[in-house]
Amino acid sequence: MTDGKAAMAGKAAWAILTLMLAACGGGNYRPVRDTPVKIGPPYMVRGLTYVPAADPTYDMLGYASWYGSESGNRTANGERFRGKWITAAHTILPLPSYVEVTSLDTGRAILVRVNDRGPFAGRGRIIDLSRGAAEQLGMKAQGHAAVRVRVVEPPERDKERLRKGKAAAERPRVSERILANLRAQLQAGTR
């Protein structure tokens, strides 16, 4: 084989290898499943220490923001982040966890699968929603929203839909009377 043909064959082999690796999508992501549940040790971000813990009574008022440009990156529990899926990041809840996120502006409530860590920006933010979750909640355009986040144990069919990137069954809207109470609690900082 001449040097020119060998070089061309080498380039062709390299191109085929590159295409094969690209087809793997970056590889080594954890499959999307609910076991094992990861709690993890305490960790520090920007001088603050976070202590992950299982808390089936978790019910907080605060603010949600959203993120989505990280598509393809690895989440804290090792899954591939997909911005269009209905997922979220939380500082301390086990990974994965399921939460109900309620917009205090509209009363709309959605189920979300927590599979990442965050938010770390402060200012009362208690959850970062994926772009898909933010769209479903109706807060994508504004970028952030006052919310209630509470741990729930949804039916298996809803978990399965969320594990596949789909929205869970629609949740009932929260009444205006309850929303007014929750907004007052948030403003007073009593929860």
Short mmCIF file of the C-alpha atoms (twelve columns), coordinates in Angstrom:
data_MODEL
# 
_entry.id   MODEL 
# 
loop_
_atom_site.group_PDB 
_atom_site.id 
_atom_site.type_symbol 
_atom_site.label_atom_id 
_atom_site.label_alt_id 
_atom_site.label_comp_id 
_atom_site.label_asym_id 
_atom_site.label_seq_id 
_atom_site.Cartn_x 
_atom_site.Cartn_y 
_atom_site.Cartn_z 
_atom_site.pdbx_PDB_model_num 
ATOM 1   C CA . MET A 1   0.000   0.000  0.000  1 
ATOM 2   C CA . THR A 2   1.379   3.432  -0.894 1 
ATOM 3   C CA . ASP A 3   1.770   6.146  1.709  1 
ATOM 4   C CA . GLY A 4   -1.122  8.102  0.142  1 
ATOM 5   C CA . LYS A 5   -3.478  5.106  0.221  1 
ATOM 6   C CA . ALA A 6   -2.454  4.261  3.800  1 
ATOM 7   C CA . ALA A 7   -3.108  7.833  4.899  1 
ATOM 8   C CA . MET A 8   -6.509  7.797  3.192  1 
ATOM 9   C CA . ALA A 9   -7.395  4.446  4.776  1 
ATOM 10  C CA . GLY A 10  -6.347  5.802  8.181  1 
ATOM 11  C CA . LYS A 11  -8.528  8.897  7.723  1 
ATOM 12  C CA . ALA A 12  -11.479 6.718  6.672  1 
ATOM 13  C CA . ALA A 13  -11.029 4.477  9.720  1 
ATOM 14  C CA . TRP A 14  -10.822 7.543  11.963 1 
ATOM 15  C CA . ALA A 15  -14.005 8.988  10.402 1 
ATOM 16  C CA . ILE A 16  -15.882 5.711  10.953 1 
ATOM 17  C CA . LEU A 17  -14.708 5.533  14.575 1 
ATOM 18  C CA . THR A 18  -15.758 9.151  15.141 1 
ATOM 19  C CA . LEU A 19  -19.223 8.473  13.715 1 
ATOM 20  C CA . MET A 20  -19.621 5.359  15.867 1 
ATOM 21  C CA . LEU A 21  -18.694 7.273  19.017 1 
ATOM 22  C CA . ALA A 22  -20.999 10.148 18.093 1 
ATOM 23  C CA . ALA A 23  -23.860 7.664  17.734 1 
ATOM 24  C CA . CYS A 24  -23.319 6.669  21.361 1 
ATOM 25  C CA . GLY A 25  -24.374 10.180 22.448 1 
ATOM 26  C CA . GLY A 26  -21.425 10.678 24.780 1 
ATOM 27  C CA . GLY A 27  -22.038 7.389  26.588 1 
ATOM 28  C CA . ASN A 28  -21.839 6.306  30.193 1 
ATOM 29  C CA . TYR A 29  -25.033 7.989  31.330 1 
ATOM 30  C CA . ARG A 30  -27.008 6.223  34.023 1 
ATOM 31  C CA . PRO A 31  -30.272 4.737  32.718 1 
ATOM 32  C CA . VAL A 32  -33.389 6.662  33.745 1 
ATOM 33  C CA . ARG A 33  -34.778 4.637  36.638 1 
ATOM 34  C CA . ASP A 34  -35.862 5.189  40.228 1 
ATOM 35  C CA . THR A 35  -33.329 2.904  41.907 1 
ATOM 36  C CA . PRO A 36  -30.962 3.217  43.525 1 
ATOM 37  C CA . VAL A 37  -32.030 6.391  45.269 1 
ATOM 38  C CA . LYS A 38  -29.057 8.670  45.898 1 
ATOM 39  C CA . ILE A 39  -28.980 10.911 48.956 1 
ATOM 40  C CA . GLY A 40  -25.261 11.627 49.107 1 
ATOM 41  C CA . PRO A 41  -22.985 13.283 51.651 1 
ATOM 42  C CA . PRO A 42  -23.067 16.965 52.628 1 
ATOM 43  C CA . TYR A 43  -21.483 19.231 50.012 1 
ATOM 44  C CA . MET A 44  -20.484 22.880 49.742 1 
ATOM 45  C CA . VAL A 45  -21.253 25.364 46.955 1 
ATOM 46  C CA . ARG A 46  -20.278 29.042 47.147 1 
ATOM 47  C CA . GLY A 47  -19.564 28.801 50.855 1 
ATOM 48  C CA . LEU A 48  -22.906 27.202 51.771 1 
ATOM 49  C CA . THR A 49  -23.163 23.622 53.016 1 
ATOM 50  C CA . TYR A 50  -26.065 21.471 51.815 1 
ATOM 51  C CA . VAL A 51  -27.046 18.286 53.625 1 
ATOM 52  C CA . PRO A 52  -29.073 15.935 51.402 1 
ATOM 53  C CA . ALA A 53  -31.770 14.040 53.277 1 
ATOM 54  C CA . ALA A 54  -34.940 12.065 52.713 1 
ATOM 55  C CA . ASP A 55  -37.861 14.138 53.970 1 
ATOM 56  C CA . PRO A 56  -41.294 12.777 53.021 1 
ATOM 57  C CA . THR A 57  -42.875 15.820 54.724 1 
ATOM 58  C CA . TYR A 58  -40.935 18.377 52.630 1 
ATOM 59  C CA . ASP A 59  -43.330 21.250 51.827 1 
ATOM 60  C CA . MET A 60  -41.739 24.621 51.075 1 
ATOM 61  C CA . LEU A 61  -42.671 27.990 49.642 1 
ATOM 62  C CA . GLY A 62  -40.148 29.924 47.590 1 
ATOM 63  C CA . TYR A 63  -39.184 30.624 44.021 1 
ATOM 64  C CA . ALA A 64  -38.574 28.454 40.990 1 
ATOM 65  C CA . SER A 65  -36.338 29.277 38.077 1 
ATOM 66  C CA . TRP A 66  -35.590 27.189 35.015 1 
ATOM 67  C CA . TYR A 67  -32.589 25.921 33.112 1 
ATOM 68  C CA . GLY A 68  -32.236 24.220 29.766 1 
ATOM 69  C CA . SER A 69  -29.041 25.073 27.927 1 
ATOM 70  C CA . GLU A 70  -27.280 22.192 29.695 1 
ATOM 71  C CA . SER A 71  -28.916 19.575 27.446 1 
ATOM 72  C CA . GLY A 72  -26.668 16.557 27.052 1 
ATOM 73  C CA . ASN A 73  -24.773 17.174 30.291 1 
ATOM 74  C CA . ARG A 74  -24.826 14.652 33.112 1 
ATOM 75  C CA . THR A 75  -27.257 15.295 35.969 1 
ATOM 76  C CA . ALA A 76  -26.171 14.838 39.588 1 
ATOM 77  C CA . ASN A 77  -27.590 11.310 39.611 1 
ATOM 78  C CA . GLY A 78  -25.763 10.416 36.385 1 
ATOM 79  C CA . GLU A 79  -28.625 10.632 33.903 1 
ATOM 80  C CA . ARG A 80  -28.437 12.619 30.690 1 
ATOM 81  C CA . PHE A 81  -30.067 16.050 31.103 1 
ATOM 82  C CA . ARG A 82  -32.788 16.680 28.565 1 
ATOM 83  C CA . GLY A 83  -34.216 20.186 28.679 1 
ATOM 84  C CA . LYS A 84  -37.608 19.230 27.240 1 
ATOM 85  C CA . TRP A 85  -38.256 16.590 29.912 1 
ATOM 86  C CA . ILE A 86  -40.258 17.321 33.075 1 
ATOM 87  C CA . THR A 87  -37.385 17.310 35.576 1 
ATOM 88  C CA . ALA A 88  -35.856 19.558 38.206 1 
ATOM 89  C CA . ALA A 89  -32.843 20.290 40.347 1 
ATOM 90  C CA . HIS A 90  -33.048 20.518 44.146 1 
ATOM 91  C CA . THR A 91  -30.325 21.114 46.718 1 
ATOM 92  C CA . ILE A 92  -31.157 18.367 49.252 1 
ATOM 93  C CA . LEU A 93  -33.917 15.975 48.171 1 
ATOM 94  C CA . PRO A 94  -32.927 12.391 47.273 1 
ATOM 95  C CA . LEU A 95  -32.225 11.716 43.607 1 
ATOM 96  C CA . PRO A 96  -34.614 10.858 42.162 1 
ATOM 97  C CA . SER A 97  -37.576 12.284 44.040 1 
ATOM 98  C CA . TYR A 98  -41.025 13.282 42.901 1 
ATOM 99  C CA . VAL A 99  -42.453 16.656 43.810 1 
ATOM 100 C CA . GLU A 100 -45.593 18.604 43.110 1 
ATOM 101 C CA . VAL A 101 -44.779 22.166 42.055 1 
ATOM 102 C CA . THR A 102 -47.628 24.671 42.293 1 
ATOM 103 C CA . SER A 103 -47.486 28.143 40.771 1 
ATOM 104 C CA . LEU A 104 -48.708 30.661 43.329 1 
ATOM 105 C CA . ASP A 105 -49.643 32.990 40.447 1 
ATOM 106 C CA . THR A 106 -51.950 30.639 38.552 1 
ATOM 107 C CA . GLY A 107 -52.737 27.720 40.866 1 
ATOM 108 C CA . ARG A 108 -51.474 25.297 38.246 1 
ATOM 109 C CA . ALA A 109 -49.772 22.233 39.760 1 
ATOM 110 C CA . ILE A 110 -47.501 19.741 38.003 1 
ATOM 111 C CA . LEU A 111 -45.596 16.609 38.957 1 
ATOM 112 C CA . VAL A 112 -41.836 16.785 38.427 1 
ATOM 113 C CA . ARG A 113 -39.032 14.236 38.751 1 
ATOM 114 C CA . VAL A 114 -36.012 15.636 40.640 1 
ATOM 115 C CA . ASN A 115 -32.778 14.219 39.176 1 
ATOM 116 C CA . ASP A 116 -30.225 17.022 39.616 1 
ATOM 117 C CA . ARG A 117 -28.705 19.407 42.186 1 
ATOM 118 C CA . GLY A 118 -29.393 23.142 42.349 1 
ATOM 119 C CA . PRO A 119 -30.372 25.952 42.433 1 
ATOM 120 C CA . PHE A 120 -27.359 27.652 43.953 1 
ATOM 121 C CA . ALA A 121 -28.158 31.273 43.110 1 
ATOM 122 C CA . GLY A 122 -29.965 32.148 46.351 1 
ATOM 123 C CA . ARG A 123 -32.681 34.811 46.532 1 
ATOM 124 C CA . GLY A 124 -35.256 32.372 47.871 1 
ATOM 125 C CA . ARG A 125 -34.964 29.935 44.976 1 
ATOM 126 C CA . ILE A 126 -35.870 26.439 46.112 1 
ATOM 127 C CA . ILE A 127 -36.038 24.565 42.793 1 
ATOM 128 C CA . ASP A 128 -34.703 24.801 39.246 1 
ATOM 129 C CA . LEU A 129 -37.103 23.395 36.667 1 
ATOM 130 C CA . SER A 130 -36.112 22.041 33.282 1 
ATOM 131 C CA . ARG A 131 -37.348 24.044 30.306 1 
ATOM 132 C CA . GLY A 132 -40.074 21.412 29.749 1 
ATOM 133 C CA . ALA A 133 -41.302 21.679 33.343 1 
ATOM 134 C CA . ALA A 134 -41.212 25.501 33.204 1 
ATOM 135 C CA . GLU A 135 -43.309 25.450 30.032 1 
ATOM 136 C CA . GLN A 136 -45.795 23.026 31.574 1 
ATOM 137 C CA . LEU A 137 -46.107 25.200 34.686 1 
ATOM 138 C CA . GLY A 138 -46.529 28.309 32.515 1 
ATOM 139 C CA . MET A 139 -43.522 30.229 33.895 1 
ATOM 140 C CA . LYS A 140 -40.930 29.914 31.118 1 
ATOM 141 C CA . ALA A 141 -41.466 33.423 29.710 1 
ATOM 142 C CA . GLN A 142 -41.029 35.161 33.061 1 
ATOM 143 C CA . GLY A 143 -38.003 33.064 34.073 1 
ATOM 144 C CA . HIS A 144 -39.004 32.616 37.704 1 
ATOM 145 C CA . ALA A 145 -42.171 32.218 39.750 1 
ATOM 146 C CA . ALA A 146 -43.391 31.937 43.321 1 
ATOM 147 C CA . VAL A 147 -44.105 28.261 43.998 1 
ATOM 148 C CA . ARG A 148 -44.978 25.647 46.543 1 
ATOM 149 C CA . VAL A 149 -42.855 22.490 46.318 1 
ATOM 150 C CA . ARG A 150 -43.856 19.383 48.189 1 
ATOM 151 C CA . VAL A 151 -42.668 15.790 48.070 1 
ATOM 152 C CA . VAL A 152 -45.305 13.391 46.770 1 
ATOM 153 C CA . GLU A 153 -45.545 9.699  45.984 1 
ATOM 154 C CA . PRO A 154 -47.376 9.672  42.629 1 
ATOM 155 C CA . PRO A 155 -48.981 6.605  41.060 1 
ATOM 156 C CA . GLU A 156 -46.612 4.339  39.140 1 
ATOM 157 C CA . ARG A 157 -48.176 5.337  35.801 1 
ATOM 158 C CA . ASP A 158 -47.211 8.985  36.441 1 
ATOM 159 C CA . LYS A 159 -43.691 7.984  37.495 1 
ATOM 160 C CA . GLU A 160 -43.339 5.927  34.329 1 
ATOM 161 C CA . ARG A 161 -44.438 8.847  32.143 1 
ATOM 162 C CA . LEU A 162 -41.949 11.174 33.863 1 
ATOM 163 C CA . ARG A 163 -39.129 8.614  33.489 1 
ATOM 164 C CA . LYS A 164 -39.836 8.668  29.737 1 
ATOM 165 C CA . GLY A 165 -39.753 12.472 29.583 1 
ATOM 166 C CA . LYS A 166 -43.512 12.895 29.316 1 
ATOM 167 C CA . ALA A 167 -45.832 14.953 31.496 1 
ATOM 168 C CA . ALA A 168 -47.744 13.160 34.242 1 
ATOM 169 C CA . ALA A 169 -51.520 13.293 34.484 1 
ATOM 170 C CA . GLU A 170 -52.908 16.780 34.939 1 
ATOM 171 C CA . ARG A 171 -53.262 17.880 38.559 1 
ATOM 172 C CA . PRO A 172 -56.246 19.843 39.877 1 
ATOM 173 C CA . ARG A 173 -55.748 23.605 40.132 1 
ATOM 174 C CA . VAL A 174 -55.413 25.071 43.600 1 
ATOM 175 C CA . SER A 175 -58.296 27.307 44.687 1 
ATOM 176 C CA . GLU A 176 -57.836 31.073 44.894 1 
ATOM 177 C CA . ARG A 177 -58.519 30.969 48.654 1 
ATOM 178 C CA . ILE A 178 -55.648 28.525 49.243 1 
ATOM 179 C CA . LEU A 179 -53.382 30.470 46.854 1 
ATOM 180 C CA . ALA A 180 -54.031 33.701 48.767 1 
ATOM 181 C CA . ASN A 181 -53.101 31.924 52.012 1 
ATOM 182 C CA . LEU A 182 -49.894 30.489 50.475 1 
ATOM 183 C CA . ARG A 183 -48.901 33.897 49.017 1 
ATOM 184 C CA . ALA A 184 -49.394 35.508 52.435 1 
ATOM 185 C CA . GLN A 185 -47.246 32.809 54.060 1 
ATOM 186 C CA . LEU A 186 -44.491 33.337 51.485 1 
ATOM 187 C CA . GLN A 187 -44.554 37.077 51.966 1 
ATOM 188 C CA . ALA A 188 -44.430 36.671 55.762 1 
ATOM 189 C CA . GLY A 189 -41.703 34.038 55.496 1 
ATOM 190 C CA . THR A 190 -43.623 31.706 57.810 1 
ATOM 191 C CA . ARG A 191 -43.011 28.501 55.940 1 
# 
